[in-house]
Protein backbone atom coordinates (compact mmCIF):
# COMPACT_ATOMS: atom_id res chain seq x y z
CA UNK A 1 0.00 0.00 0.00
CA UNK A 2 2.71 2.42 1.04
CA UNK A 3 4.67 1.42 -2.04
CA UNK A 4 1.76 2.17 -4.36
CA UNK A 5 1.32 5.53 -2.69
CA UNK A 6 5.02 6.34 -3.09
CA UNK A 7 4.93 5.28 -6.73
CA UNK A 8 1.88 7.37 -7.54
CA UNK A 9 3.44 10.27 -5.64
CA UNK A 10 6.47 10.05 -7.92
CA UNK A 11 4.26 9.99 -11.00
CA UNK A 12 2.34 13.03 -9.80
CA UNK A 13 5.61 14.77 -9.00
CA UNK A 14 6.79 14.35 -12.59
CA UNK A 15 3.51 15.76 -13.92
CA UNK A 16 3.80 18.56 -11.37
CA UNK A 17 7.33 19.42 -12.46
CA UNK A 18 6.17 19.48 -16.07
CA UNK A 19 3.42 21.92 -15.17
CA UNK A 20 5.97 23.84 -13.11
CA UNK A 21 8.27 24.15 -16.14
CA UNK A 22 5.36 25.59 -18.16
CA UNK A 23 4.51 28.02 -15.34
CA UNK A 24 8.17 29.03 -15.03
CA UNK A 25 8.53 29.68 -18.77
CA UNK A 26 5.38 31.81 -18.86
CA UNK A 27 6.44 33.60 -15.67
CA UNK A 28 9.84 34.38 -17.21
CA UNK A 29 8.01 36.13 -20.03
CA UNK A 30 6.40 38.45 -17.50
CA UNK A 31 9.49 38.94 -15.32
CA UNK A 32 11.80 39.87 -18.20
CA UNK A 33 9.54 42.54 -19.65
CA UNK A 34 8.51 43.94 -16.27
CA UNK A 35 12.08 43.96 -14.98
CA UNK A 36 13.30 45.82 -18.04
CA UNK A 37 10.48 48.20 -18.80
CA UNK A 38 7.97 48.18 -15.96
CA UNK A 39 5.23 46.74 -18.18
CA UNK A 40 3.27 43.83 -16.73
CA UNK A 41 2.36 42.12 -19.99
CA UNK A 42 -1.10 40.62 -19.39
CA UNK A 43 -1.22 39.63 -23.06
CA UNK A 44 1.52 37.00 -22.65
CA UNK A 45 -1.09 34.20 -22.68
CA UNK A 46 -2.42 35.35 -26.06
CA UNK A 47 1.03 35.00 -27.57
CA UNK A 48 1.31 31.47 -26.16
CA UNK A 49 -2.09 30.57 -27.67
CA UNK A 50 -1.33 32.31 -30.97
CA UNK A 51 1.86 30.26 -31.36
CA UNK A 52 -0.22 27.07 -31.12
CA UNK A 53 -2.92 28.32 -33.48
CA UNK A 54 -0.36 29.49 -36.05
CA UNK A 55 1.48 26.17 -35.88
CA UNK A 56 -1.71 24.13 -36.22
CA UNK A 57 -2.77 26.25 -39.20
CA UNK A 58 0.63 25.86 -40.84
CA UNK A 59 0.48 22.09 -40.30
CA UNK A 60 -2.44 22.08 -42.71
CA UNK A 61 -0.25 23.74 -45.35
CA UNK A 62 3.25 22.33 -44.95
CA UNK A 63 3.99 18.73 -44.22
CA UNK A 64 6.84 19.15 -41.74
CA UNK A 65 6.14 19.64 -38.04
CA UNK A 66 9.50 21.39 -37.52
CA UNK A 67 8.78 23.89 -40.28
CA UNK A 68 5.30 24.51 -38.83
CA UNK A 69 6.69 25.12 -35.35
CA UNK A 70 9.35 27.53 -36.63
CA UNK A 71 6.75 29.23 -38.78
CA UNK A 72 4.40 29.55 -35.81
CA UNK A 73 7.12 31.15 -33.71
CA UNK A 74 8.00 33.55 -36.53
CA UNK A 75 4.36 34.61 -36.80
CA UNK A 76 4.12 35.58 -33.12
CA UNK A 77 7.53 37.28 -33.22
CA UNK A 78 6.29 39.41 -36.10
CA UNK A 79 3.12 40.34 -34.21
CA UNK A 80 5.21 41.08 -31.11
CA UNK A 81 7.46 43.38 -33.13
CA UNK A 82 4.45 45.34 -34.36
CA UNK A 83 3.07 45.57 -30.81
CA UNK A 84 6.43 46.74 -29.49
CA UNK A 85 6.85 49.41 -32.16
CA UNK A 86 3.33 50.78 -31.73
CA UNK A 87 1.65 50.13 -28.37
CA UNK A 88 4.70 49.68 -26.18
CA UNK A 89 6.41 52.76 -27.63
CA UNK A 90 3.41 54.77 -26.46
CA UNK A 91 3.44 53.14 -23.02
CA UNK A 92 7.18 53.78 -22.56
CA UNK A 93 6.53 57.51 -22.97
CA UNK A 94 5.15 57.66 -19.44
CA UNK A 95 7.16 57.04 -16.28
CA UNK A 96 7.15 55.18 -12.99
CA UNK A 97 3.93 53.92 -11.46
CA UNK A 98 1.91 55.64 -14.17
CA UNK A 99 3.65 53.45 -16.73
CA UNK A 100 2.96 50.35 -14.62
CA UNK A 101 -0.79 51.11 -14.56
CA UNK A 102 -0.82 52.03 -18.23
CA UNK A 103 1.00 48.79 -19.02
CA UNK A 104 -1.62 46.68 -17.23
CA UNK A 105 -4.56 48.29 -19.02
CA UNK A 106 -3.03 48.52 -22.47
CA UNK A 107 -1.95 44.87 -22.44
CA UNK A 108 -5.35 43.87 -21.01
CA UNK A 109 -6.93 45.77 -23.92
CA UNK A 110 -4.57 44.06 -26.36
CA UNK A 111 -5.45 40.64 -24.93
CA UNK A 112 -9.20 41.38 -25.18
CA UNK A 113 -8.79 42.69 -28.74
CA UNK A 114 -6.80 39.67 -29.94
CA UNK A 115 -9.15 37.30 -28.07
CA UNK A 116 -12.10 38.62 -30.04
CA UNK A 117 -10.28 38.33 -33.36
CA UNK A 118 -9.00 34.82 -32.63
CA UNK A 119 -12.41 33.51 -31.51
CA UNK A 120 -13.87 34.31 -34.90
CA UNK A 121 -11.42 32.06 -36.70
CA UNK A 122 -10.54 29.46 -34.05
CA UNK A 123 -13.70 28.57 -32.15
CA UNK A 124 -12.77 25.08 -30.89
CA UNK A 125 -9.92 23.33 -29.06
CA UNK A 126 -6.50 22.80 -30.67
CA UNK A 127 -3.36 20.88 -29.92
CA UNK A 128 -0.07 20.07 -31.56
CA UNK A 129 -0.16 16.34 -32.29
CA UNK A 130 2.02 14.24 -29.99
CA UNK A 131 1.23 10.58 -30.40
CA UNK A 132 3.58 9.02 -27.88
CA UNK A 133 1.52 7.84 -24.93
CA UNK A 134 2.52 6.83 -21.43
CA UNK A 135 5.96 5.35 -20.81
CA UNK A 136 6.60 2.50 -18.38
CA UNK A 137 9.85 2.88 -16.43
CA UNK A 138 10.45 0.06 -13.97
CA UNK A 139 6.80 -0.25 -13.03
CA UNK A 140 6.18 3.51 -12.91
CA UNK A 141 3.96 5.04 -15.59
CA UNK A 142 4.95 8.50 -16.78
CA UNK A 143 3.22 10.69 -19.36
CA UNK A 144 5.68 11.07 -22.23
CA UNK A 145 4.44 14.64 -22.73
CA UNK A 146 5.47 15.48 -19.15
CA UNK A 147 8.95 14.08 -19.75
CA UNK A 148 9.28 16.01 -23.01
CA UNK A 149 8.18 19.25 -21.32
CA UNK A 150 10.71 18.79 -18.50
CA UNK A 151 13.46 17.96 -21.01
CA UNK A 152 12.78 20.97 -23.23
CA UNK A 153 12.40 23.12 -20.13
CA UNK A 154 15.84 22.16 -18.79
CA UNK A 155 17.44 22.91 -22.16
CA UNK A 156 15.66 26.28 -22.34
CA UNK A 157 16.63 27.27 -18.77
CA UNK A 158 20.29 26.43 -19.47
CA UNK A 159 20.19 28.33 -22.76
CA UNK A 160 18.54 31.25 -21.03
CA UNK A 161 21.15 31.45 -18.27
CA UNK A 162 23.92 31.13 -20.85
CA UNK A 163 22.34 34.03 -22.71
CA UNK A 164 22.17 36.18 -19.58
CA UNK A 165 25.66 35.35 -18.32
CA UNK A 166 27.71 34.73 -21.43
CA UNK A 167 26.50 37.05 -24.17
CA UNK A 168 26.91 40.80 -24.57
CA UNK A 169 23.20 41.19 -25.02
CA UNK A 170 22.62 39.22 -21.83
CA UNK A 171 24.88 41.43 -19.73
CA UNK A 172 23.32 44.50 -21.34
CA UNK A 173 19.91 43.15 -20.32
CA UNK A 174 21.02 42.61 -16.73
CA UNK A 175 22.54 46.08 -16.67
CA UNK A 176 19.33 47.74 -17.78
CA UNK A 177 17.37 45.69 -15.23
CA UNK A 178 19.60 46.94 -12.42
CA UNK A 179 20.21 50.53 -13.38
CA UNK A 180 18.75 52.15 -16.45
CA UNK A 181 20.67 55.41 -16.25
CA UNK A 182 23.93 53.55 -15.63
CA UNK A 183 23.25 51.40 -18.67
CA UNK A 184 22.61 54.49 -20.75
CA UNK A 185 25.97 55.91 -19.62
CA UNK A 186 27.67 52.67 -20.71
CA UNK A 187 26.35 53.23 -24.20
CA UNK A 188 23.50 50.72 -24.01
CA UNK A 189 20.26 51.77 -25.68
CA UNK A 190 17.56 50.60 -23.22
CA UNK A 191 14.79 50.91 -25.79
CA UNK A 192 16.51 48.51 -28.20
CA UNK A 193 17.23 46.04 -25.38
CA UNK A 194 13.56 46.22 -24.39
CA UNK A 195 12.48 45.36 -27.91
CA UNK A 196 14.85 42.39 -28.05
CA UNK A 197 13.86 41.14 -24.61
CA UNK A 198 10.16 41.52 -25.38
CA UNK A 199 10.67 39.38 -28.47
CA UNK A 200 12.60 36.88 -26.36
CA UNK A 201 9.77 36.77 -23.80
CA UNK A 202 7.23 36.15 -26.56
CA UNK A 203 9.44 33.40 -27.99
CA UNK A 204 9.62 31.68 -24.59
CA UNK A 205 5.85 32.07 -24.10
CA UNK A 206 5.24 30.66 -27.58
CA UNK A 207 7.32 27.57 -26.82
CA UNK A 208 5.52 27.20 -23.48
CA UNK A 209 2.18 27.41 -25.30
CA UNK A 210 3.19 24.67 -27.74
CA UNK A 211 4.44 22.43 -24.93
CA UNK A 212 1.18 23.07 -23.07
CA UNK A 213 -0.82 22.04 -26.13
CA UNK A 214 0.84 18.63 -26.41
CA UNK A 215 -0.34 17.83 -22.88
CA UNK A 216 -3.73 19.59 -22.95
CA UNK A 217 -5.94 20.88 -25.78
CA UNK A 218 -5.87 24.64 -25.94
CA UNK A 219 -8.66 27.04 -26.89
CA UNK A 220 -8.69 30.82 -27.13
CA UNK A 221 -10.17 31.30 -23.66
CA UNK A 222 -7.20 29.39 -22.18
CA UNK A 223 -5.29 32.59 -22.94
CA UNK A 224 -6.66 34.34 -19.86
CA UNK A 225 -5.78 31.47 -17.50
CA UNK A 226 -2.26 31.15 -18.94
CA UNK A 227 -1.69 34.89 -18.66
CA UNK A 228 -2.93 34.99 -15.08
CA UNK A 229 -0.73 32.07 -14.03
CA UNK A 230 2.23 33.76 -15.70
CA UNK A 231 1.61 36.92 -13.68
CA UNK A 232 1.09 35.04 -10.41
CA UNK A 233 4.30 33.01 -10.88
CA UNK A 234 6.27 36.12 -11.69
CA UNK A 235 4.85 38.00 -8.72
CA UNK A 236 5.50 35.15 -6.29
CA UNK A 237 9.05 34.94 -7.63
CA UNK A 238 9.65 38.64 -6.98
CA UNK A 239 8.58 40.19 -10.32
CA UNK A 240 12.10 41.21 -11.37
CA UNK A 241 13.92 38.12 -10.15
CA UNK A 242 14.72 35.55 -12.86
CA UNK A 243 15.83 32.71 -10.57
CA UNK A 244 12.97 33.45 -8.18
CA UNK A 245 10.51 33.20 -11.06
CA UNK A 246 11.77 29.78 -12.14
CA UNK A 247 11.66 28.52 -8.54
CA UNK A 248 8.15 29.96 -8.04
CA UNK A 249 6.97 28.34 -11.28
CA UNK A 250 8.22 24.91 -10.26
CA UNK A 251 6.80 25.30 -6.74
CA UNK A 252 3.35 26.44 -7.87
CA UNK A 253 3.26 23.79 -10.60
CA UNK A 254 3.98 20.99 -8.15
CA UNK A 255 1.60 22.47 -5.57
CA UNK A 256 -1.18 22.77 -8.16
CA UNK A 257 -0.73 19.24 -9.48
CA UNK A 258 -0.69 17.61 -6.04
CA UNK A 259 -3.76 19.55 -4.87
CA UNK A 260 -5.43 18.68 -8.15
CA UNK A 261 -4.68 14.97 -7.79
CA UNK A 262 -5.45 14.66 -4.09
CA UNK A 263 -8.25 17.15 -3.50
CA UNK A 264 -9.74 18.49 -6.73
CA UNK A 265 -9.26 21.06 -9.46
CA UNK A 266 -11.34 23.87 -7.92
CA UNK A 267 -9.41 23.56 -4.68
CA UNK A 268 -6.10 23.41 -6.56
CA UNK A 269 -6.82 26.75 -8.22
CA UNK A 270 -7.95 28.32 -4.96
CA UNK A 271 -4.81 27.11 -3.17
CA UNK A 272 -2.56 28.63 -5.83
CA UNK A 273 -4.43 31.95 -5.72
CA UNK A 274 -4.38 32.11 -1.93
CA UNK A 275 -0.67 31.21 -1.76
CA UNK A 276 -0.07 34.11 -4.14
CA UNK A 277 -2.07 36.45 -1.94
CA UNK A 278 -0.15 35.28 1.14
CA UNK A 279 3.22 35.81 -0.58
CA UNK A 280 2.16 39.25 -1.81
CA UNK A 281 1.15 40.34 1.67
CA UNK A 282 4.14 38.97 3.56
CA UNK A 283 6.89 39.66 1.03
CA UNK A 284 5.60 42.99 -0.21
CA UNK A 285 8.94 44.77 -0.06
CA UNK A 286 10.51 42.17 -2.37
CA UNK A 287 7.70 42.56 -4.86
CA UNK A 288 7.56 46.33 -4.80
CA UNK A 289 11.32 46.74 -5.16
CA UNK B 1 -32.20 76.79 0.61
CA UNK B 2 -28.93 77.80 -0.92
CA UNK B 3 -27.98 75.28 -3.60
CA UNK B 4 -24.61 75.15 -5.22
CA UNK B 5 -24.02 73.93 -8.74
CA UNK B 6 -22.98 70.42 -7.69
CA UNK B 7 -26.11 69.90 -5.54
CA UNK B 8 -28.23 71.22 -8.38
CA UNK B 9 -26.62 68.70 -10.70
CA UNK B 10 -27.54 65.83 -8.38
CA UNK B 11 -31.15 67.07 -8.31
CA UNK B 12 -31.36 67.53 -12.09
CA UNK B 13 -29.85 64.11 -12.81
CA UNK B 14 -32.22 62.47 -10.31
CA UNK B 15 -35.29 64.07 -11.91
CA UNK B 16 -34.16 63.22 -15.43
CA UNK B 17 -33.42 59.61 -14.53
CA UNK B 18 -36.74 59.31 -12.69
CA UNK B 19 -38.56 60.44 -15.84
CA UNK B 20 -37.05 57.71 -18.00
CA UNK B 21 -39.54 54.86 -17.26
CA UNK B 22 -42.78 56.69 -18.13
CA UNK B 23 -41.22 58.22 -21.24
CA UNK B 24 -38.96 55.50 -22.61
CA UNK B 25 -39.91 52.10 -21.12
CA UNK B 26 -41.68 50.83 -24.22
CA UNK B 27 -40.48 47.24 -24.04
CA UNK B 28 -38.42 44.98 -21.79
CA UNK B 29 -35.38 45.49 -24.03
CA UNK B 30 -35.20 49.21 -23.26
CA UNK B 31 -36.09 48.86 -19.58
CA UNK B 32 -33.44 46.19 -19.14
CA UNK B 33 -30.79 48.41 -20.75
CA UNK B 34 -31.59 51.38 -18.52
CA UNK B 35 -31.71 49.29 -15.35
CA UNK B 36 -28.34 47.81 -16.26
CA UNK B 37 -26.95 51.31 -16.92
CA UNK B 38 -27.90 52.47 -13.42
CA UNK B 39 -26.51 49.31 -11.78
CA UNK B 40 -23.17 49.73 -13.55
CA UNK B 41 -23.13 53.45 -12.80
CA UNK B 42 -23.32 52.55 -9.10
CA UNK B 43 -20.41 50.13 -9.55
CA UNK B 44 -18.32 52.74 -11.38
CA UNK B 45 -19.17 55.27 -8.65
CA UNK B 46 -17.81 52.89 -6.00
CA UNK B 47 -14.63 52.27 -7.96
CA UNK B 48 -14.35 56.03 -8.39
CA UNK B 49 -14.16 56.42 -4.61
CA UNK B 50 -11.55 53.75 -3.95
CA UNK B 51 -9.47 53.94 -7.14
CA UNK B 52 -10.06 57.53 -8.20
CA UNK B 53 -9.65 59.12 -4.80
CA UNK B 54 -7.28 56.82 -2.93
CA UNK B 55 -5.36 55.12 -5.77
CA UNK B 56 -6.24 51.60 -4.67
CA UNK B 57 -6.98 49.64 -7.81
CA UNK B 58 -9.65 47.02 -7.09
CA UNK B 59 -9.71 44.30 -9.72
CA UNK B 60 -12.26 42.25 -7.80
CA UNK B 61 -15.46 44.27 -8.18
CA UNK B 62 -17.06 41.13 -9.60
CA UNK B 63 -16.06 39.09 -6.55
CA UNK B 64 -17.33 41.79 -4.15
CA UNK B 65 -20.60 41.93 -6.05
CA UNK B 66 -20.76 38.14 -5.88
CA UNK B 67 -19.99 38.14 -2.16
CA UNK B 68 -22.90 40.47 -1.51
CA UNK B 69 -25.21 38.55 -3.82
CA UNK B 70 -24.44 35.01 -2.65
CA UNK B 71 -24.64 36.07 1.02
CA UNK B 72 -28.01 37.70 0.39
CA UNK B 73 -29.45 34.77 -1.54
CA UNK B 74 -28.08 31.99 0.67
CA UNK B 75 -28.85 33.62 4.02
CA UNK B 76 -32.42 34.26 2.88
CA UNK B 77 -32.74 30.58 1.95
CA UNK B 78 -31.16 29.15 5.10
CA UNK B 79 -32.83 31.39 7.64
CA UNK B 80 -36.09 31.71 5.75
CA UNK B 81 -35.92 35.49 6.01
CA UNK B 82 -36.66 38.11 3.38
CA UNK B 83 -33.63 39.05 1.25
CA UNK B 84 -34.27 42.67 2.20
CA UNK B 85 -32.64 41.84 5.55
CA UNK B 86 -29.88 39.54 4.31
CA UNK B 87 -29.07 42.20 1.74
CA UNK B 88 -27.56 44.27 4.52
CA UNK B 89 -25.51 41.33 5.78
CA UNK B 90 -24.18 40.73 2.28
CA UNK B 91 -23.20 44.35 1.79
CA UNK B 92 -21.52 44.44 5.21
CA UNK B 93 -19.55 41.29 4.45
CA UNK B 94 -18.40 42.72 1.09
CA UNK B 95 -17.53 45.98 2.85
CA UNK B 96 -15.55 44.07 5.45
CA UNK B 97 -13.57 42.27 2.72
CA UNK B 98 -12.83 45.58 1.01
CA UNK B 99 -11.78 47.19 4.27
CA UNK B 100 -9.55 44.23 5.16
CA UNK B 101 -7.78 44.30 1.79
CA UNK B 102 -7.18 48.06 2.05
CA UNK B 103 -6.06 47.81 5.68
CA UNK B 104 -3.52 45.07 4.96
CA UNK B 105 -2.38 46.73 1.73
CA UNK B 106 -1.75 50.08 3.40
CA UNK B 107 -0.12 48.56 6.49
CA UNK B 108 2.21 46.54 4.27
CA UNK B 109 2.83 49.50 1.96
CA UNK B 110 1.74 47.63 -1.15
CA UNK B 111 2.10 49.53 -4.42
CA UNK B 112 -0.93 50.04 -6.64
CA UNK B 113 0.35 47.29 -8.93
CA UNK B 114 0.54 44.76 -6.09
CA UNK B 115 -3.00 45.65 -4.94
CA UNK B 116 -4.19 45.12 -8.50
CA UNK B 117 -2.63 41.65 -8.74
CA UNK B 118 -3.69 40.73 -5.20
CA UNK B 119 -7.32 41.62 -5.82
CA UNK B 120 -7.22 39.88 -9.20
CA UNK B 121 -6.03 36.69 -7.47
CA UNK B 122 -8.89 37.05 -4.98
CA UNK B 123 -11.34 37.55 -7.85
CA UNK B 124 -10.26 34.30 -9.51
CA UNK B 125 -10.24 32.43 -6.19
CA UNK B 126 -13.80 33.62 -5.56
CA UNK B 127 -15.08 32.41 -8.94
CA UNK B 128 -13.38 29.03 -8.42
CA UNK B 129 -14.87 28.79 -4.95
CA UNK B 130 -18.48 29.50 -5.89
CA UNK B 131 -18.19 27.21 -8.92
CA UNK B 132 -16.63 24.45 -6.84
CA UNK B 133 -18.83 24.57 -3.74
CA UNK B 134 -21.83 23.53 -5.80
CA UNK B 135 -23.67 21.90 -2.91
CA UNK B 136 -23.98 25.35 -1.31
CA UNK B 137 -24.09 27.75 -4.22
CA UNK B 138 -25.61 25.68 -7.01
CA UNK B 139 -22.22 25.61 -8.77
CA UNK B 140 -21.63 26.94 -12.24
CA UNK B 141 -25.18 26.11 -13.34
CA UNK B 142 -26.48 28.46 -10.64
CA UNK B 143 -29.99 28.84 -9.28
CA UNK B 144 -33.07 30.96 -9.81
CA UNK B 145 -33.49 34.05 -7.65
CA UNK B 146 -36.44 36.43 -7.75
CA UNK B 147 -36.64 36.89 -4.00
CA UNK B 148 -37.30 40.59 -3.62
CA UNK B 149 -41.03 39.96 -4.01
CA UNK B 150 -41.61 42.76 -6.46
CA UNK B 151 -44.26 40.91 -8.45
CA UNK B 152 -47.15 42.08 -6.28
CA UNK B 153 -46.17 45.73 -6.52
CA UNK B 154 -45.27 45.44 -10.18
CA UNK B 155 -48.82 44.35 -11.06
CA UNK B 156 -50.30 47.44 -9.46
CA UNK B 157 -48.29 49.93 -11.49
CA UNK B 158 -48.33 50.33 -15.25
CA UNK B 159 -45.41 49.66 -17.58
CA UNK B 160 -42.95 46.79 -18.03
CA UNK B 161 -42.05 44.60 -15.06
CA UNK B 162 -38.59 46.12 -14.57
CA UNK B 163 -39.96 49.58 -13.73
CA UNK B 164 -40.04 48.94 -9.99
CA UNK B 165 -36.53 47.45 -9.98
CA UNK B 166 -35.36 50.46 -11.96
CA UNK B 167 -36.61 52.83 -9.27
CA UNK B 168 -34.96 50.77 -6.55
CA UNK B 169 -31.54 50.84 -8.21
CA UNK B 170 -32.06 54.51 -9.02
CA UNK B 171 -32.59 55.16 -5.30
CA UNK B 172 -29.32 53.36 -4.58
CA UNK B 173 -27.61 55.42 -7.28
CA UNK B 174 -28.90 58.72 -5.89
CA UNK B 175 -27.80 57.66 -2.40
CA UNK B 176 -24.36 56.83 -3.82
CA UNK B 177 -24.16 60.28 -5.44
CA UNK B 178 -25.04 61.88 -2.10
CA UNK B 179 -22.39 59.80 -0.32
CA UNK B 180 -19.90 60.83 -2.99
CA UNK B 181 -20.89 64.47 -2.58
CA UNK B 182 -20.47 64.20 1.19
CA UNK B 183 -17.07 62.50 0.87
CA UNK B 184 -15.67 65.05 -1.57
CA UNK B 185 -16.97 68.01 0.45
CA UNK B 186 -15.86 66.91 3.91
CA UNK B 187 -12.63 66.22 5.72
CA UNK B 188 -12.57 62.86 3.93
CA UNK B 189 -12.19 64.53 0.56
CA UNK B 190 -9.36 66.70 1.84
CA UNK B 191 -7.62 63.74 3.43
CA UNK B 192 -8.01 61.64 0.26
CA UNK B 193 -6.56 64.45 -1.86
CA UNK B 194 -3.65 64.88 0.52
CA UNK B 195 -2.73 61.20 0.74
CA UNK B 196 -3.05 60.73 -3.00
CA UNK B 197 -0.55 63.52 -3.63
CA UNK B 198 2.00 62.37 -1.09
CA UNK B 199 1.27 59.72 1.48
CA UNK B 200 4.25 60.51 3.69
CA UNK B 201 3.51 64.23 3.72
CA UNK B 202 -0.13 63.53 4.55
CA UNK B 203 0.90 61.33 7.46
CA UNK B 204 3.30 63.97 8.74
CA UNK B 205 0.49 66.53 9.05
CA UNK B 206 -1.54 64.10 11.13
CA UNK B 207 -3.70 62.26 8.60
CA UNK B 208 -4.24 58.64 9.60
CA UNK B 209 -3.51 57.17 6.16
CA UNK B 210 -4.38 53.58 7.11
CA UNK B 211 -7.74 54.66 8.53
CA UNK B 212 -8.76 56.81 5.56
CA UNK B 213 -7.73 54.23 2.96
CA UNK B 214 -9.59 51.52 4.90
CA UNK B 215 -12.70 53.69 5.06
CA UNK B 216 -12.52 54.28 1.29
CA UNK B 217 -12.20 50.54 0.73
CA UNK B 218 -15.13 49.75 3.02
CA UNK B 219 -17.42 52.35 1.44
CA UNK B 220 -16.70 51.21 -2.12
CA UNK B 221 -16.99 47.50 -1.32
CA UNK B 222 -20.20 48.05 0.68
CA UNK B 223 -21.82 49.85 -2.24
CA UNK B 224 -20.73 47.13 -4.69
CA UNK B 225 -21.99 44.40 -2.35
CA UNK B 226 -25.28 46.23 -1.90
CA UNK B 227 -26.09 46.62 -5.59
CA UNK B 228 -25.14 42.99 -6.38
CA UNK B 229 -28.44 41.30 -5.37
CA UNK B 230 -30.40 43.72 -7.59
CA UNK B 231 -28.18 42.77 -10.52
CA UNK B 232 -29.05 39.14 -9.73
CA UNK B 233 -32.74 40.03 -9.50
CA UNK B 234 -32.54 41.58 -12.95
CA UNK B 235 -30.92 38.43 -14.34
CA UNK B 236 -33.45 36.35 -12.31
CA UNK B 237 -30.58 33.89 -11.93
CA UNK B 238 -27.43 33.67 -9.81
CA UNK B 239 -24.38 31.87 -11.23
CA UNK B 240 -20.60 32.46 -10.97
CA UNK B 241 -20.09 33.57 -14.59
CA UNK B 242 -22.14 36.78 -14.19
CA UNK B 243 -19.53 38.00 -11.66
CA UNK B 244 -16.53 37.23 -13.88
CA UNK B 245 -13.59 39.56 -14.37
CA UNK B 246 -14.45 40.07 -18.03
CA UNK B 247 -18.16 40.67 -17.47
CA UNK B 248 -17.83 43.11 -14.54
CA UNK B 249 -14.37 44.55 -13.85
CA UNK B 250 -13.30 45.27 -17.40
CA UNK B 251 -16.59 47.07 -18.14
CA UNK B 252 -16.58 49.09 -14.92
CA UNK B 253 -12.98 50.20 -15.46
CA UNK B 254 -13.64 51.31 -19.03
CA UNK B 255 -16.76 53.20 -17.89
CA UNK B 256 -14.93 55.01 -15.15
CA UNK B 257 -12.05 56.12 -17.37
CA UNK B 258 -14.36 56.96 -20.30
CA UNK B 259 -16.61 59.08 -18.09
CA UNK B 260 -13.74 60.64 -16.04
CA UNK B 261 -12.12 59.71 -12.76
CA UNK B 262 -12.85 61.88 -9.71
CA UNK B 263 -16.02 63.46 -11.08
CA UNK B 264 -19.62 63.22 -9.89
CA UNK B 265 -21.15 62.46 -13.27
CA UNK B 266 -18.32 60.57 -14.95
CA UNK B 267 -19.47 57.09 -13.84
CA UNK B 268 -23.00 57.66 -15.15
CA UNK B 269 -21.83 59.13 -18.45
CA UNK B 270 -19.38 56.26 -18.96
CA UNK B 271 -22.02 53.67 -18.11
CA UNK B 272 -24.59 55.15 -20.51
CA UNK B 273 -22.17 55.31 -23.44
CA UNK B 274 -20.43 51.98 -22.92
CA UNK B 275 -23.57 49.92 -22.30
CA UNK B 276 -25.37 51.56 -25.22
CA UNK B 277 -22.46 50.79 -27.55
CA UNK B 278 -22.16 47.31 -26.08
CA UNK B 279 -25.86 46.67 -26.68
CA UNK B 280 -25.59 47.84 -30.27
CA UNK B 281 -22.67 45.48 -30.79
CA UNK B 282 -24.42 42.42 -29.32
CA UNK B 283 -25.56 41.34 -32.76
CA UNK B 284 -22.00 41.68 -34.06
CA UNK B 285 -20.89 38.82 -31.79
CA UNK B 286 -17.13 38.67 -31.24
CA UNK B 287 -16.66 42.11 -32.78
CA UNK B 288 -17.94 43.56 -29.51
CA UNK B 289 -14.96 41.98 -27.70
CA UNK B 290 -12.62 43.34 -30.36
CA UNK B 291 -14.03 46.83 -29.98
CA UNK B 292 -13.93 46.67 -26.16
CA UNK B 293 -10.23 45.82 -26.38
CA UNK B 294 -9.56 48.67 -28.80
CA UNK B 295 -11.51 51.05 -26.58
CA UNK B 296 -9.51 49.99 -23.51
CA UNK B 297 -6.19 50.63 -25.28
CA UNK B 298 -7.32 53.90 -26.85
CA UNK B 299 -8.77 55.33 -23.62
CA UNK B 300 -5.69 54.67 -21.53
CA UNK B 301 -3.23 55.85 -24.17
CA UNK B 302 -4.95 58.97 -25.46
CA UNK B 303 -8.01 59.91 -23.43
CA UNK B 304 -7.23 59.37 -19.77
CA UNK B 305 -9.01 62.58 -18.76
CA UNK B 306 -12.40 61.19 -19.83
CA UNK B 307 -15.47 62.86 -21.27
CA UNK B 308 -16.70 64.85 -18.26
CA UNK B 309 -13.34 66.48 -17.54
CA UNK B 310 -12.81 67.10 -21.25
CA UNK B 311 -16.18 68.79 -21.68
CA UNK B 312 -15.92 70.90 -18.53
CA UNK B 313 -12.46 72.13 -19.57
CA UNK B 314 -13.94 73.04 -22.94
CA UNK B 315 -16.78 74.98 -21.29
CA UNK B 316 -14.39 76.73 -18.93
CA UNK B 317 -12.20 77.79 -21.82
CA UNK B 318 -15.25 79.07 -23.69
CA UNK B 319 -16.46 81.17 -20.76
CA UNK B 320 -12.96 82.46 -20.19
CA UNK B 321 -12.80 83.66 -23.77
CA UNK B 322 -16.25 85.23 -23.46
CA UNK B 323 -15.24 87.13 -20.37
CA UNK B 324 -12.01 88.27 -21.95
CA UNK B 325 -13.83 89.60 -25.00
CA UNK B 326 -16.31 91.42 -22.80
CA UNK B 327 -13.55 92.97 -20.71
CA UNK B 328 -11.81 94.04 -23.94
CA UNK B 329 -15.03 95.73 -25.09
CA UNK B 330 -15.47 97.64 -21.85
CA UNK B 331 -11.91 98.95 -21.70
Interface residues (C-beta under 8 A of the other chain):
Chain A: X40 X87 X90 X91 X97 X100 X101 X102 X104 X105 X106 X108 X109 X110 X111 X112 X113 X114 X115 X116 X117 X119 X120 X224 X228 X231 X232 X235 X264 X266 X267 X269 X270 X273 X274 X276 X277 X280 X281 X284 X285 X287 X288
Chain B: X57 X104 X108 X109 X110 X111 X112 X113 X114 X116 X117 X118 X120 X121 X122 X124 X125 X128 X129 X131 X132 X133 X245 X246 X250 X253 X285 X286 X287 X288 X289 X290 X291 X292 X293 X294 X295 X296 X297 X298 X300 X301
